């Protein structure tokens, strides 16, 4: 397949667009470096997940429809967030299933998954000489099956590990609990604040106890939650999206 | 009080939360090891799920077949539409035998029906004989877990409780001593009981027999000593054929505690000579749940508790935070069907991480059902004004790129320039324990536009 002729629509989740532009930039630069014909459809907003997960799926139809309009012309839709892509693939069933809707749902990919499965690349020539802890976000892991889950019997695999293990100098640290939820959960983080914070604290402490210097993951919402705790508690841990690490050449 | 508030109560003692979390995580890891040792574990789950789906589609046939066969074996079969009927039937059997003392082995159904207070009201002594159940009974609390009913209590708590109720001497929570004393206390109760009540794990349609699984042997002890055995079961406990036990018994214990099989899998088929055996088959809202297509599969549940052990919320909020007989993820999809208003916070007590669905031995799509209940609850129950306004507004803003741009800009401006007290205050639950993201200059979209202009 000639990947060069395929047009990729870059999906930058709403909160990444507003609060973490560096993650969007790293994603775009990385895809360009890999020779992908990538475009950012302007005027995109959100996938509708915050509403759906809060029970307001009905009110999110306009958002979902706008998403489809923005991306229907592309061969692939790629975004640096497992949970948003999961939402597009699994919860856009509330829209009328036109050809456009079906195509967008079928061709939406989380960034790491796109690089490994579609582009067939694992070594991206990045270098990042640090001890890294990988947070496997639940929607990417259990929803999109980006990796094997600790609950399920089977061979071990992980799309993110495939990529990180090929980064020069990077040392991937093993954690006590390899895939426990961080407690972000969208509006859960606010309406179940106590438990959300406790879960986040426990996750962060696992990384610290495992000698991690940089905490990374493929979903910045989880990272935002944990970074908020790390900064408040002044803990010695840097937080970076996996796209930023894969785009590093230092 | 909703789940979040009760969870906050539980979290006032962080050391205890850590202990609770670790104790249950230990069980979860034991489950992983034991389940993953079974060649074809995932296939076994498929089978369990398919069998339960078959059962739910053919309940009418299997239940009648079961009744017929049980009657042939000399068992009395009773049907109860709801908890009230169930309790009345049990009481009437007791009265017929002028029974005053009951020993009970673990049965979540009788908890669900609040049988104990009903019998006690009529002057009957009810003793729960499962050790964990006895502990919470003495503490006058409901079980906090369906397999480990007293998991919220430390051995020191039990020490104090036994001193008060069983007259034990202080032992600093010595488990051997406490178990020994409980054994003596319970032995007496077993010997003097008129009636033994048990639950039912699996009722076999083609034989009319049923199986009760325990680790303490307390079901057998009770049944063999008392003159009358009453077994209470929900309609969904039926399985088509005896050989299907080979699927479910393998799934149940491994999922529940990581044991290859429960210490006792007791098969009851017919009463002993000069004794009576009764089965009470209970609906109590189950057919209503069966009629809800999206939530039907919740009735697959074989009550192993694996979803509780794996749930990162349950482990940190404790079983009582759910305020329902069946706590945890499975309780959060069963309870709204019983009382939507009362339990409307439970489907939101989840991050939808999906670990529950992954461990479920009968493959209930628990986290997907949680998502679906949320949609139902927002439609049918009045929602907090703030949440509703935010969501409805977000729906409009995010469907409109121009509005989104303006909103994003003002939010970033506020985050960057507003004084700290305006950002971090009681209205902002995010900011109590977490910092907000540091705002950079441009949004990605603004950066992208500038870059394209420079490249032109």
Interface residues (C-beta under 8 A of the other chain):
Chain A: X12 X14 X16 X17 X18 X19 X20 X21 X22 X24 X25 X28 X40 X42 X43 X44 X45 X46 X48 X50 X51 X52 X53 X54 X55 X56 X57 X58 X59 X60 X62 X63 X65 X66 X91 X138 X139 X142 X143 X149 X150 X151 X152 X153 X154 X177 X180 X181 X183 X184 X185 X186 X187 X188 X189 X190 X191 X192 X193 X194 X195 X196 X197 X198 X199 X200 X202 X224 X225 X227 X228 X229 X231 X232
Chain B: X3 X4 X7 X8 X11 X14 X17 X21 X25 X32 X35 X36 X38 X41 X42 X310 X312 X313 X316 X317 X348 X349 X350 X351 X352 X353 X354 X355 X357 X358 X359 X371 X374 X375 X376 X377 X378 X379 X383 X387 X391 X392 X394 X395 X396 X397 X398 X399 X400 X401 X404 X408 X411 X412 X429 X430 X432 X433 X434 X435 X436 X437 X439 X440 X442 X443 X444 X445 X446 X447 X448 X449
